[in-house]
Amino acid sequence: MTKSLIGFLGPSGTFTEEALRKIVGKDQKTTPLPSISEVINAVQNGDVDKGFVAIENSIEGSVNTTLDVLTFETDVLIEQEFVDSISHNLISRFDLTIDKLEAVISHPQATAQCRGYLLKNFPGVQIEAANSTAEAAKIVSEERGSAAAISTKLAAEIYGLKVLDEDVQDFKDNQTRFVMLGDKISKKTGRDKTSIVCFIKTDRPGSLLEILQAFAENDVNLTKIQSRPTRKALGEYYFFIDLEGHIEDEKITNIIALLRSKLREVKLLGSYPKVKIND
């Protein structure tokens, strides 16, 4: 990784920053941004060279903001993916004990991943949303002495907080897939993945089957398919698809050309090296 500027979901101390630190050197220039949307748009506008955001979690599924901004608001491309294990921690000021806890603050994805833990241990405690797990830690350190945050140990160090409880996620094998965003198609490696978005012309029986058959008949494996609202009308959806192979593979090029002849639009979101889970 060159010494370009990489934007990530901030403030400092997020799980995104923890993951990013594992794949870039200590001299890499990075900058925290307030939201996923702002990270992706910063890449689009040239304010940063790359962006690093979460796109999928093994407990809660896709990060829909990431999918929708990539689909509708920018022409940014996925250049790399990275899977990291996520360990949630309940953190607070040093003078707060669990029995005095009046609220838990975190990003909605994080509290959802700890839903069972919170219901069992804090049934009457208010759950509040923040833009990120690190923002939640910052709020606890600066404003909310009676609250705790679900956040990272890194955030606890940064904001001078203590860890009340460790590994509070409902499922211990909790992993998040992150993507590095830029403006280039990554070089073909022979072990690649391509992400596309498909818009059908009209909602009719067999529309999804038509898409799936194009891949099945050409023996191309799909690793993910998800429908999302098009934002235009109730009941209209687009399909986000991850498939094995690179856009430069003749087979993949031909399939996408075929889909473009049958569908309203097919948008390429990137071809990039595929990682194994637990890599």
C-alpha positions, 0 to 999 in steps of 0.5 A, spaced: 500 500 500 502 506 497 502 512 502 496 515 499 490 518 504 485 512 506 479 515 509 475 510 514 469 510 519 471 514 525 472 517 530 478 514 532 477 507 535 472 504 531 472 496 529 474 499 521 480 502 524 482 496 528 481 492 521 485 497 517 491 497 521 492 490 520 492 491 513 496 497 512 503 499 515 504 504 521 506 509 516 500 509 512 496 516 512 489 515 514 483 520 516 477 518 520 470 521 517 463 521 520 459 516 516 460 510 511 456 515 506 462 520 507 467 515 507 465 513 500 463 520 497 470 522 499 473 517 495 468 519 489 470 527 490 478 525 490 478 528 498 481 521 499 485 516 495 482 510 498 476 509 503 475 503 507 468 501 510 464 495 512 460 491 507 457 485 511 457 482 518 456 474 519 451 476 524 447 482 521 448 481 514 449 486 509 451 493 511 446 496 507 448 504 507 455 501 504 451 497 498 446 503 497 451 509 496 456 504 492 449 503 487 446 510 487 451 515 489 458 514 486 462 510 481 467 508 486 470 501 485 471 495 490 479 494 490 480 489 495 476 485 501 478 483 508 475 479 513 476 480 520 474 477 527 469 482 531 469 482 539 465 487 542 466 490 549 462 494 554 466 500 556 465 505 561 468 511 565 472 508 571 467 510 576 461 507 573 459 500 575 454 495 571 449 496 577 449 503 576 448 503 568 443 507 565 444 507 558 448 503 553 450 507 546 453 504 540 452 503 532 445 500 531 449 494 527 453 493 534 447 493 538 444 488 534 450 483 534 449 484 542 441 483 542 441 477 546 446 479 551 443 486 552 436 483 553 439 478 558 443 483 562 440 490 562 433 489 560 431 496 563 436 499 560 435 504 554 439 503 548 441 509 544 444 509 537 451 513 535 454 513 528 460 509 530 462 504 536 468 509 537 463 515 537 459 512 542 465 511 546 467 518 545 460 520 548 461 516 554 467 519 556 465 526 555 458 527 556 454 521 559 458 518 565 452 514 567 452 510 560 456 505 557 458 504 550 459 497 546 465 499 542 473 496 541 478 496 546 482 501 542 477 506 543 477 504 551 485 506 550 484 512 546 478 515 550 480 513 557 475 508 559 475 501 562 472 495 560 466 492 564 465 486 560 469 482 554 466 479 548 459 481 549 456 479 542 451 474 541 455 469 537 463 468 538 464 467 531 463 474 529 466 476 523 465 483 518 467 483 511 471 490 509 472 493 503 477 498 500 474 502 495 478 506 490 477 508 482 481 502 479 479 495 477 484 490 481 489 486 477 486 479 475 490 474 480 486 467 478 482 467 485 478 473 484 471 476 486 466 480 482 461 485 485 455 487 480 448 490 481 442 488 476 436 492 475 430 489 472 426 492 466 419 490 469 417 486 475 415 480 472 415 472 474 421 469 472 426 476 473 430 473 478 431 466 475 433 469 468 439 472 472 440 466 476 440 462 469 445 466 466 450 464 471 448 457 472 448 455 465 456 458 464 458 454 471 459 461 475 458 460 482 455 466 486 457 467 493 452 472 495 445 475 492 441 480 495 435 484 493 434 492 496 429 497 494 431 501 488 428 508 492 423 509 486 417 505 488 414 500 493 416 493 491 421 495 486 428 492 488 435 491 485 439 485 486 446 486 489 451 480 487 458 477 488 460 472 483 467 468 483 471 470 477 474 477 474 471 481 469 477 480 465 475 473 464 472 471 458 466 467 461 464 473 466 465 478 460 460 474 456 455 473 462 455 481 464 454 483 456 448 478 456 445 481 462 446 488 459 442 486 453 436 483 458 436 488 464 435 495 465 442 496 467 448 492 470 453 496 474 460 493 475 462 495 483 469 492 482 473 485 481 478 484 486 482 478 490 478 474 494 479 472 501 478 466 504 474 466 511 479 466 517 484 468 512 
